[in-house]
Structure formats: C-alpha cells, structure tokens
Amino acid sequence: MSTVFGRNVPSEPEGPQATPGSYQVRLTVDGKSYSQPFTLTMDPRVKATAEDLHKQFVLEARLAQAMQEANQAAREIHEARASGRIGEDVERKLAGGGRRGAEDDALGGDPQPTLAQVSGNLSQLLGVADSADAAPTTQLQHAADQTLAQLQALLAQWRKVKQ
C-alpha cells in the first residue's frame, strides 16, 4: 500500500479482473498518444472455463459499478447535509454515520442498512468473487442480488429526497 499525505488511498478492490483475450493499452503524455496491443493469457494451472470467467467478470463488474453508485450517492448526501438542504437525521438514515446498527435494532429502530453498510458489503462481495478463478457460487450470487436490491432501495429513497 502506498499513501500520500492528505490524499485518499484507492479503495480495494478497484474492480473486476480482465478475462483472457486481446487488448490494447494506450499512454498519453503531453498530447501524444502511444498504443500497444497485448494478449492476456490464462494461467495454465487454472481449470476454469471461459464461461466461468465470464460469469465472474459480469458479477464483479456489477458489484464495482454498484460501489461507485453507492459512493457517489453518499458524497451527494454529505454535500446536501453540509449545505443545509437535508438534516442530520436524513444523512444518518441514508448514508450512515453515528452509532447506528445493533443499538438501533435493539431499541426497535429502523433495520434498513445505510449506504456505508451496503458499500462495505459490496466491497466484501467483490473480494469474495475475485478470490478464485471460478464462476460465482449460488450463495455469492444470492448475497450479491440481495445487496444490490438494498442499494437500489436506498438510491430510490435518495432520489425522492432530492426532488
């Protein structure tokens, strides 16, 4: 891990791994572009099929996109709170923060997850999906679908508040 004082470190994982195939890399410096084709080949020790890797890639891409959406919505919510357009209670309910969770559940509070919790779950699911060169398991797919549905519900609530 490398860090620079005063700057955020990229979240891990950053996204899906590329599947075997032909690609092209482009570097642009001072207005000049350079490109080079290359072929990404499969580790010969891995026995996963191309279809398995495609399923893994599709799930990882969905999870990575969802993480970006969750993080963007959380930024918008925090900015709306900072500018006074929404209250702290709305910020906490949607984005998270404070001491929510088990305490709220024990007190009969809203068991709805926050964007912070959903984003953390998405990150963990992406890590699990990326941990092996294999198609996603049924359990992983189910957990991903459930978490993605939670995200969509939170995003719908945020769109409603923004109006």
mmCIF file of the C-alpha atoms, coordinates in Angstrom:
data_MODEL
# 
_entry.id   MODEL 
# 
loop_
_atom_site.group_PDB 
_atom_site.id 
_atom_site.type_symbol 
_atom_site.label_atom_id 
_atom_site.label_alt_id 
_atom_site.label_comp_id 
_atom_site.label_asym_id 
_atom_site.label_entity_id 
_atom_site.label_seq_id 
_atom_site.pdbx_PDB_ins_code 
_atom_site.Cartn_x 
_atom_site.Cartn_y 
_atom_site.Cartn_z 
_atom_site.occupancy 
_atom_site.B_iso_or_equiv 
_atom_site.pdbx_formal_charge 
_atom_site.auth_seq_id 
_atom_site.auth_comp_id 
_atom_site.auth_asym_id 
_atom_site.auth_atom_id 
_atom_site.pdbx_PDB_model_num 
ATOM 1   C CA . MET A 1 1   ? 0.000   0.000   0.000   1.00 0.00 ? 1   MET A CA 1 
ATOM 2   C CA . SER A 1 2   ? 1.315   3.425   -0.861  1.00 0.00 ? 2   SER A CA 1 
ATOM 3   C CA . THR A 1 3   ? -0.043  6.607   0.606   1.00 0.00 ? 3   THR A CA 1 
ATOM 4   C CA . VAL A 1 4   ? 0.410   10.277  0.068   1.00 0.00 ? 4   VAL A CA 1 
ATOM 5   C CA . PHE A 1 5   ? -0.228  12.622  2.960   1.00 0.00 ? 5   PHE A CA 1 
ATOM 6   C CA . GLY A 1 6   ? -3.524  14.418  2.539   1.00 0.00 ? 6   GLY A CA 1 
ATOM 7   C CA . ARG A 1 7   ? -4.848  12.175  -0.224  1.00 0.00 ? 7   ARG A CA 1 
ATOM 8   C CA . ASN A 1 8   ? -7.150  9.194   -0.138  1.00 0.00 ? 8   ASN A CA 1 
ATOM 9   C CA . VAL A 1 9   ? -5.856  5.759   -0.962  1.00 0.00 ? 9   VAL A CA 1 
ATOM 10  C CA . PRO A 1 10  ? -7.889  3.964   -3.659  1.00 0.00 ? 10  PRO A CA 1 
ATOM 11  C CA . SER A 1 11  ? -10.439 1.544   -2.255  1.00 0.00 ? 11  SER A CA 1 
ATOM 12  C CA . GLU A 1 12  ? -9.647  -2.107  -2.718  1.00 0.00 ? 12  GLU A CA 1 
ATOM 13  C CA . PRO A 1 13  ? -10.681 -3.966  -4.733  1.00 0.00 ? 13  PRO A CA 1 
ATOM 14  C CA . GLU A 1 14  ? -10.806 -1.451  -7.569  1.00 0.00 ? 14  GLU A CA 1 
ATOM 15  C CA . GLY A 1 15  ? -12.828 -3.574  -9.976  1.00 0.00 ? 15  GLY A CA 1 
ATOM 16  C CA . PRO A 1 16  ? -13.040 -6.802  -11.913 1.00 0.00 ? 16  PRO A CA 1 
ATOM 17  C CA . GLN A 1 17  ? -10.026 -8.542  -13.352 1.00 0.00 ? 17  GLN A CA 1 
ATOM 18  C CA . ALA A 1 18  ? -9.781  -8.698  -17.122 1.00 0.00 ? 18  ALA A CA 1 
ATOM 19  C CA . THR A 1 19  ? -10.553 -12.006 -18.764 1.00 0.00 ? 19  THR A CA 1 
ATOM 20  C CA . PRO A 1 20  ? -8.108  -13.647 -21.179 1.00 0.00 ? 20  PRO A CA 1 
ATOM 21  C CA . GLY A 1 21  ? -8.143  -12.044 -24.598 1.00 0.00 ? 21  GLY A CA 1 
ATOM 22  C CA . SER A 1 22  ? -6.579  -9.421  -26.855 1.00 0.00 ? 22  SER A CA 1 
ATOM 23  C CA . TYR A 1 23  ? -6.323  -5.869  -25.543 1.00 0.00 ? 23  TYR A CA 1 
ATOM 24  C CA . GLN A 1 24  ? -4.660  -2.582  -26.331 1.00 0.00 ? 24  GLN A CA 1 
ATOM 25  C CA . VAL A 1 25  ? -3.029  -0.231  -23.845 1.00 0.00 ? 25  VAL A CA 1 
ATOM 26  C CA . ARG A 1 26  ? -2.754  3.491   -24.573 1.00 0.00 ? 26  ARG A CA 1 
ATOM 27  C CA . LEU A 1 27  ? -0.485  6.025   -22.901 1.00 0.00 ? 27  LEU A CA 1 
ATOM 28  C CA . THR A 1 28  ? -0.982  9.742   -23.488 1.00 0.00 ? 28  THR A CA 1 
ATOM 29  C CA . VAL A 1 29  ? 1.750   12.176  -22.447 1.00 0.00 ? 29  VAL A CA 1 
ATOM 30  C CA . ASP A 1 30  ? 1.923   15.859  -23.400 1.00 0.00 ? 30  ASP A CA 1 
ATOM 31  C CA . GLY A 1 31  ? -0.764  15.385  -26.039 1.00 0.00 ? 31  GLY A CA 1 
ATOM 32  C CA . LYS A 1 32  ? 0.995   12.426  -27.702 1.00 0.00 ? 32  LYS A CA 1 
ATOM 33  C CA . SER A 1 33  ? -0.630  9.000   -27.603 1.00 0.00 ? 33  SER A CA 1 
ATOM 34  C CA . TYR A 1 34  ? 1.173   5.714   -27.761 1.00 0.00 ? 34  TYR A CA 1 
ATOM 35  C CA . SER A 1 35  ? -0.607  2.381   -28.006 1.00 0.00 ? 35  SER A CA 1 
ATOM 36  C CA . GLN A 1 36  ? 0.492   -1.200  -27.884 1.00 0.00 ? 36  GLN A CA 1 
ATOM 37  C CA . PRO A 1 37  ? -1.550  -4.366  -28.358 1.00 0.00 ? 37  PRO A CA 1 
ATOM 38  C CA . PHE A 1 38  ? -1.102  -7.271  -25.967 1.00 0.00 ? 38  PHE A CA 1 
ATOM 39  C CA . THR A 1 39  ? -2.650  -10.640 -25.232 1.00 0.00 ? 39  THR A CA 1 
ATOM 40  C CA . LEU A 1 40  ? -3.711  -11.649 -21.750 1.00 0.00 ? 40  LEU A CA 1 
ATOM 41  C CA . THR A 1 41  ? -3.459  -15.403 -21.374 1.00 0.00 ? 41  THR A CA 1 
ATOM 42  C CA . MET A 1 42  ? -4.864  -17.724 -18.749 1.00 0.00 ? 42  MET A CA 1 
ATOM 43  C CA . ASP A 1 43  ? -2.597  -19.276 -16.156 1.00 0.00 ? 43  ASP A CA 1 
ATOM 44  C CA . PRO A 1 44  ? -2.282  -22.845 -17.483 1.00 0.00 ? 44  PRO A CA 1 
ATOM 45  C CA . ARG A 1 45  ? -2.751  -24.229 -13.958 1.00 0.00 ? 45  ARG A CA 1 
ATOM 46  C CA . VAL A 1 46  ? -6.277  -22.760 -13.751 1.00 0.00 ? 46  VAL A CA 1 
ATOM 47  C CA . LYS A 1 47  ? -9.012  -25.107 -14.918 1.00 0.00 ? 47  LYS A CA 1 
ATOM 48  C CA . ALA A 1 48  ? -11.886 -22.596 -15.079 1.00 0.00 ? 48  ALA A CA 1 
ATOM 49  C CA . THR A 1 49  ? -13.729 -22.390 -18.372 1.00 0.00 ? 49  THR A CA 1 
ATOM 50  C CA . ALA A 1 50  ? -14.124 -19.215 -20.393 1.00 0.00 ? 50  ALA A CA 1 
ATOM 51  C CA . GLU A 1 51  ? -17.821 -19.258 -19.446 1.00 0.00 ? 51  GLU A CA 1 
ATOM 52  C CA . ASP A 1 52  ? -16.955 -19.449 -15.721 1.00 0.00 ? 52  ASP A CA 1 
ATOM 53  C CA . LEU A 1 53  ? -14.601 -16.491 -16.061 1.00 0.00 ? 53  LEU A CA 1 
ATOM 54  C CA . HIS A 1 54  ? -17.212 -14.533 -17.985 1.00 0.00 ? 54  HIS A CA 1 
ATOM 55  C CA . LYS A 1 55  ? -19.784 -15.111 -15.209 1.00 0.00 ? 55  LYS A CA 1 
ATOM 56  C CA . GLN A 1 56  ? -17.204 -13.999 -12.646 1.00 0.00 ? 56  GLN A CA 1 
ATOM 57  C CA . PHE A 1 57  ? -16.385 -10.880 -14.673 1.00 0.00 ? 57  PHE A CA 1 
ATOM 58  C CA . VAL A 1 58  ? -20.054 -9.945  -15.102 1.00 0.00 ? 58  VAL A CA 1 
ATOM 59  C CA . LEU A 1 59  ? -20.739 -10.220 -11.366 1.00 0.00 ? 59  LEU A CA 1 
ATOM 60  C CA . GLU A 1 60  ? -17.580 -8.315  -10.450 1.00 0.00 ? 60  GLU A CA 1 
ATOM 61  C CA . ALA A 1 61  ? -18.453 -5.555  -12.933 1.00 0.00 ? 61  ALA A CA 1 
ATOM 62  C CA . ARG A 1 62  ? -21.970 -5.250  -11.443 1.00 0.00 ? 62  ARG A CA 1 
ATOM 63  C CA . LEU A 1 63  ? -20.548 -5.041  -7.922  1.00 0.00 ? 63  LEU A CA 1 
ATOM 64  C CA . ALA A 1 64  ? -17.886 -2.484  -8.887  1.00 0.00 ? 64  ALA A CA 1 
ATOM 65  C CA . GLN A 1 65  ? -20.485 -0.307  -10.652 1.00 0.00 ? 65  GLN A CA 1 
ATOM 66  C CA . ALA A 1 66  ? -22.768 -0.535  -7.626  1.00 0.00 ? 66  ALA A CA 1 
ATOM 67  C CA . MET A 1 67  ? -19.915 0.531   -5.332  1.00 0.00 ? 67  MET A CA 1 
ATOM 68  C CA . GLN A 1 68  ? -19.392 3.611   -7.484  1.00 0.00 ? 68  GLN A CA 1 
ATOM 69  C CA . GLU A 1 69  ? -23.108 4.430   -7.370  1.00 0.00 ? 69  GLU A CA 1 
ATOM 70  C CA . ALA A 1 70  ? -23.216 3.986   -3.580  1.00 0.00 ? 70  ALA A CA 1 
ATOM 71  C CA . ASN A 1 71  ? -20.153 6.164   -3.058  1.00 0.00 ? 71  ASN A CA 1 
ATOM 72  C CA . GLN A 1 72  ? -21.497 8.875   -5.392  1.00 0.00 ? 72  GLN A CA 1 
ATOM 73  C CA . ALA A 1 73  ? -24.831 8.943   -3.579  1.00 0.00 ? 73  ALA A CA 1 
ATOM 74  C CA . ALA A 1 74  ? -23.063 9.115   -0.192  1.00 0.00 ? 74  ALA A CA 1 
ATOM 75  C CA . ARG A 1 75  ? -20.996 12.082  -1.423  1.00 0.00 ? 75  ARG A CA 1 
ATOM 76  C CA . GLU A 1 76  ? -24.156 13.831  -2.633  1.00 0.00 ? 76  GLU A CA 1 
ATOM 77  C CA . ILE A 1 77  ? -25.888 13.206  0.691   1.00 0.00 ? 77  ILE A CA 1 
ATOM 78  C CA . HIS A 1 78  ? -22.956 14.551  2.707   1.00 0.00 ? 78  HIS A CA 1 
ATOM 79  C CA . GLU A 1 79  ? -22.768 17.615  0.448   1.00 0.00 ? 79  GLU A CA 1 
ATOM 80  C CA . ALA A 1 80  ? -26.522 18.180  0.834   1.00 0.00 ? 80  ALA A CA 1 
ATOM 81  C CA . ARG A 1 81  ? -26.150 17.998  4.614   1.00 0.00 ? 81  ARG A CA 1 
ATOM 82  C CA . ALA A 1 82  ? -23.167 20.379  4.584   1.00 0.00 ? 82  ALA A CA 1 
ATOM 83  C CA . SER A 1 83  ? -25.147 22.912  2.537   1.00 0.00 ? 83  SER A CA 1 
ATOM 84  C CA . GLY A 1 84  ? -28.203 22.625  4.781   1.00 0.00 ? 84  GLY A CA 1 
ATOM 85  C CA . ARG A 1 85  ? -30.528 21.082  2.181   1.00 0.00 ? 85  ARG A CA 1 
ATOM 86  C CA . ILE A 1 86  ? -31.134 17.990  4.342   1.00 0.00 ? 86  ILE A CA 1 
ATOM 87  C CA . GLY A 1 87  ? -30.978 17.335  8.048   1.00 0.00 ? 87  GLY A CA 1 
ATOM 88  C CA . GLU A 1 88  ? -28.608 15.167  10.021  1.00 0.00 ? 88  GLU A CA 1 
ATOM 89  C CA . ASP A 1 89  ? -31.319 12.547  10.540  1.00 0.00 ? 89  ASP A CA 1 
ATOM 90  C CA . VAL A 1 90  ? -31.741 12.042  6.768   1.00 0.00 ? 90  VAL A CA 1 
ATOM 91  C CA . GLU A 1 91  ? -27.981 11.927  6.284   1.00 0.00 ? 91  GLU A CA 1 
ATOM 92  C CA . ARG A 1 92  ? -27.594 9.322   9.027   1.00 0.00 ? 92  ARG A CA 1 
ATOM 93  C CA . LYS A 1 93  ? -30.539 7.238   7.805   1.00 0.00 ? 93  LYS A CA 1 
ATOM 94  C CA . LEU A 1 94  ? -29.344 7.072   4.190   1.00 0.00 ? 94  LEU A CA 1 
ATOM 95  C CA . ALA A 1 95  ? -25.571 7.489   4.262   1.00 0.00 ? 95  ALA A CA 1 
ATOM 96  C CA . GLY A 1 96  ? -24.771 6.208   7.729   1.00 0.00 ? 96  GLY A CA 1 
ATOM 97  C CA . GLY A 1 97  ? -22.586 7.604   10.432  1.00 0.00 ? 97  GLY A CA 1 
ATOM 98  C CA . GLY A 1 98  ? -23.001 7.958   14.112  1.00 0.00 ? 98  GLY A CA 1 
ATOM 99  C CA . ARG A 1 99  ? -23.688 4.874   16.213  1.00 0.00 ? 99  ARG A CA 1 
ATOM 100 C CA . ARG A 1 100 ? -26.367 3.089   14.201  1.00 0.00 ? 100 ARG A CA 1 
ATOM 101 C CA . GLY A 1 101 ? -26.807 -0.610  13.809  1.00 0.00 ? 101 GLY A CA 1 
ATOM 102 C CA . ALA A 1 102 ? -27.147 -3.088  16.641  1.00 0.00 ? 102 ALA A CA 1 
ATOM 103 C CA . GLU A 1 103 ? -28.158 -0.385  19.109  1.00 0.00 ? 103 GLU A CA 1 
ATOM 104 C CA . ASP A 1 104 ? -30.979 0.823   16.866  1.00 0.00 ? 104 ASP A CA 1 
ATOM 105 C CA . ASP A 1 105 ? -32.154 -2.742  16.258  1.00 0.00 ? 105 ASP A CA 1 
ATOM 106 C CA . ALA A 1 106 ? -32.169 -3.455  19.999  1.00 0.00 ? 106 ALA A CA 1 
ATOM 107 C CA . LEU A 1 107 ? -34.244 -0.334  20.561  1.00 0.00 ? 107 LEU A CA 1 
ATOM 108 C CA . GLY A 1 108 ? -36.702 -1.227  17.799  1.00 0.00 ? 108 GLY A CA 1 
ATOM 109 C CA . GLY A 1 109 ? -35.128 1.208   15.334  1.00 0.00 ? 109 GLY A CA 1 
ATOM 110 C CA . ASP A 1 110 ? -35.080 1.047   11.550  1.00 0.00 ? 110 ASP A CA 1 
ATOM 111 C CA . PRO A 1 111 ? -33.214 -2.098  10.462  1.00 0.00 ? 111 PRO A CA 1 
ATOM 112 C CA . GLN A 1 112 ? -32.628 -0.615  6.986   1.00 0.00 ? 112 GLN A CA 1 
ATOM 113 C CA . PRO A 1 113 ? -28.951 -0.682  6.003   1.00 0.00 ? 113 PRO A CA 1 
ATOM 114 C CA . THR A 1 114 ? -27.191 2.556   5.136   1.00 0.00 ? 114 THR A CA 1 
ATOM 115 C CA . LEU A 1 115 ? -25.094 3.338   2.083   1.00 0.00 ? 115 LEU A CA 1 
ATOM 116 C CA . ALA A 1 116 ? -21.964 2.907   4.206   1.00 0.00 ? 116 ALA A CA 1 
ATOM 117 C CA . GLN A 1 117 ? -23.048 -0.600  5.203   1.00 0.00 ? 117 GLN A CA 1 
ATOM 118 C CA . VAL A 1 118 ? -24.150 -1.551  1.693   1.00 0.00 ? 118 VAL A CA 1 
ATOM 119 C CA . SER A 1 119 ? -20.918 -0.202  0.221   1.00 0.00 ? 119 SER A CA 1 
ATOM 120 C CA . GLY A 1 120 ? -18.921 -2.266  2.716   1.00 0.00 ? 120 GLY A CA 1 
ATOM 121 C CA . ASN A 1 121 ? -20.932 -5.356  1.834   1.00 0.00 ? 121 ASN A CA 1 
ATOM 122 C CA . LEU A 1 122 ? -20.390 -4.743  -1.883  1.00 0.00 ? 122 LEU A CA 1 
ATOM 123 C CA . SER A 1 123 ? -16.658 -4.451  -1.298  1.00 0.00 ? 123 SER A CA 1 
ATOM 124 C CA . GLN A 1 124 ? -16.586 -7.721  0.629   1.00 0.00 ? 124 GLN A CA 1 
ATOM 125 C CA . LEU A 1 125 ? -18.639 -9.486  -2.038  1.00 0.00 ? 125 LEU A CA 1 
ATOM 126 C CA . LEU A 1 126 ? -16.303 -8.203  -4.737  1.00 0.00 ? 126 LEU A CA 1 
ATOM 127 C CA . GLY A 1 127 ? -13.356 -9.530  -2.770  1.00 0.00 ? 127 GLY A CA 1 
ATOM 128 C CA . VAL A 1 128 ? -15.008 -12.932 -2.442  1.00 0.00 ? 128 VAL A CA 1 
ATOM 129 C CA . ALA A 1 129 ? -15.898 -13.042 -6.148  1.00 0.00 ? 129 ALA A CA 1 
ATOM 130 C CA . ASP A 1 130 ? -12.320 -12.137 -7.012  1.00 0.00 ? 130 ASP A CA 1 
ATOM 131 C CA . SER A 1 131 ? -10.735 -14.676 -4.651  1.00 0.00 ? 131 SER A CA 1 
ATOM 132 C CA . ALA A 1 132 ? -10.789 -17.576 -7.089  1.00 0.00 ? 132 ALA A CA 1 
ATOM 133 C CA . ASP A 1 133 ? -10.757 -18.117 -10.827 1.00 0.00 ? 133 ASP A CA 1 
ATOM 134 C CA . ALA A 1 134 ? -14.214 -19.661 -10.889 1.00 0.00 ? 134 ALA A CA 1 
ATOM 135 C CA . ALA A 1 135 ? -17.846 -18.915 -11.585 1.00 0.00 ? 135 ALA A CA 1 
ATOM 136 C CA . PRO A 1 136 ? -19.672 -17.287 -8.666  1.00 0.00 ? 136 PRO A CA 1 
ATOM 137 C CA . THR A 1 137 ? -21.354 -19.725 -6.297  1.00 0.00 ? 137 THR A CA 1 
ATOM 138 C CA . THR A 1 138 ? -25.107 -19.719 -5.869  1.00 0.00 ? 138 THR A CA 1 
ATOM 139 C CA . GLN A 1 139 ? -24.665 -18.310 -2.358  1.00 0.00 ? 139 GLN A CA 1 
ATOM 140 C CA . LEU A 1 140 ? -22.450 -15.478 -3.595  1.00 0.00 ? 140 LEU A CA 1 
ATOM 141 C CA . GLN A 1 141 ? -24.874 -14.646 -6.390  1.00 0.00 ? 141 GLN A CA 1 
ATOM 142 C CA . HIS A 1 142 ? -27.789 -14.608 -3.922  1.00 0.00 ? 142 HIS A CA 1 
ATOM 143 C CA . ALA A 1 143 ? -25.901 -12.356 -1.467  1.00 0.00 ? 143 ALA A CA 1 
ATOM 144 C CA . ALA A 1 144 ? -24.951 -10.025 -4.323  1.00 0.00 ? 144 ALA A CA 1 
ATOM 145 C CA . ASP A 1 145 ? -28.538 -9.820  -5.593  1.00 0.00 ? 145 ASP A CA 1 
ATOM 146 C CA . GLN A 1 146 ? -29.799 -9.055  -2.084  1.00 0.00 ? 146 GLN A CA 1 
ATOM 147 C CA . THR A 1 147 ? -27.186 -6.334  -1.516  1.00 0.00 ? 147 THR A CA 1 
ATOM 148 C CA . LEU A 1 148 ? -27.799 -4.805  -4.943  1.00 0.00 ? 148 LEU A CA 1 
ATOM 149 C CA . ALA A 1 149 ? -31.537 -4.675  -4.150  1.00 0.00 ? 149 ALA A CA 1 
ATOM 150 C CA . GLN A 1 150 ? -30.760 -2.891  -0.861  1.00 0.00 ? 150 GLN A CA 1 
ATOM 151 C CA . LEU A 1 151 ? -28.668 -0.366  -2.786  1.00 0.00 ? 151 LEU A CA 1 
ATOM 152 C CA . GLN A 1 152 ? -31.455 0.264   -5.293  1.00 0.00 ? 152 GLN A CA 1 
ATOM 153 C CA . ALA A 1 153 ? -33.922 0.871   -2.445  1.00 0.00 ? 153 ALA A CA 1 
ATOM 154 C CA . LEU A 1 154 ? -31.557 3.389   -0.834  1.00 0.00 ? 154 LEU A CA 1 
ATOM 155 C CA . LEU A 1 155 ? -30.891 5.132   -4.150  1.00 0.00 ? 155 LEU A CA 1 
ATOM 156 C CA . ALA A 1 156 ? -34.645 5.395   -4.762  1.00 0.00 ? 156 ALA A CA 1 
ATOM 157 C CA . GLN A 1 157 ? -35.094 6.970   -1.329  1.00 0.00 ? 157 GLN A CA 1 
ATOM 158 C CA . TRP A 1 158 ? -32.294 9.451   -2.054  1.00 0.00 ? 158 TRP A CA 1 
ATOM 159 C CA . ARG A 1 159 ? -33.821 10.400  -5.428  1.00 0.00 ? 159 ARG A CA 1 
ATOM 160 C CA . LYS A 1 160 ? -37.130 11.029  -3.632  1.00 0.00 ? 160 LYS A CA 1 
ATOM 161 C CA . VAL A 1 161 ? -35.425 13.267  -1.037  1.00 0.00 ? 161 VAL A CA 1 
ATOM 162 C CA . LYS A 1 162 ? -33.568 15.216  -3.748  1.00 0.00 ? 162 LYS A CA 1 
ATOM 163 C CA . GLN A 1 163 ? -36.780 16.212  -5.519  1.00 0.00 ? 163 GLN A CA 1 
# 
